[in-house]
Amino acid sequence: MEDLYRSQFRLPQALYLKLKQAAELQHRSLNTELVMRLESTFSDAPAETQQPLQDIRSVLSSTKLGDVLTQKEIDAIAERMVKLTQPRKR
């Protein structure tokens, strides 16, 4: 399990309600919404790409490969990944 720091923060009620609504719209927990928003402030990606990146991360984190790829496609990806991790021949 990854290292987590448990904390409590005091938020203005209006900000809490905005976060809660945003989390519900994205089908995320309040904690996940807060973490994603905080992480995006430290990202090297330009600000205009943050929301699309968050949306993609959210979809990918809840999608199983078998739901979008055939077994043949999964096998091909796995084979390619193995090749990419092998030392290059000179």
N, C-alpha and C positions, 0 to 999 in steps of 0.2 A: 504494500500500500504506500502511496506517495506521502511525503511529509505535508501535513496540513497544519496551519495555525488557526486555532479556534479563537474567535474574537466577538466582541459585541460593540456595535457602534450606535451612536445616537444620531438619528436623521430627523430632519424636519418632516412633519406629517405629510405635507404636500409632496415632498420628494419621495418619500416612501410609497405613496399612492401612485405616483408616476412610474416608479420602478416596478411596482406590483403589476400595473396595467401593461407595461411593456413586456414583462415576463410572460404574462398570460397570452398576449398577442403572438409571442414567439414560441409558445408552448414550452416554456422553460420554467424551472424553479426560480424563485426570487434570488437564491444564492448564485445560481448559474448566470443569471442575467447580470448581477452585480459583478461577478468575477470577469465575465466577458467584457463588460464595459470598462472595468479597471485595466484589464490586460490590453485593451485596444489603445489606451493612452500611452502605453510604453512600446507600442509597435513601431517598426521602421517603415511600415506601409503608409502611403499618403492618406490623409483623413478621408478623402472622397471614396476610398476603396474599403473603408472599415466596415460599413454596413453589409455590402455584398459578401465580404469575407466572413463576417459573423453569420450571415444567413447560410453560406455554404458549409461552414463548420457545424452549424446546428443540424442541417440536413444530413451531413455525412456521419455525425456522431450517433444519429438514430437510425441509420440505414444499414441493413445487412447486405453484403455483397450478393448473396443468393437472390435477393429481391430485385436486383437490377442487372445482373450478369448471368450468363449461362455457365454451367460447370466448365465447358470448353474455354470460355473467355477467362474464367478464374485461373484455370490451369496455365493458359498462355501468359497471363500476367505473372504468375508465380515463377514460371520458367524464365521470363525476362528479368525478374528481380534477382534470381539466382545468378544469371549471367552478369548483371550489373555489379554484383558484389564480388565477382571473381577478379583476380589480378589481370590486368591487360597484358597481352602478349606483344612483345616488341619485334 
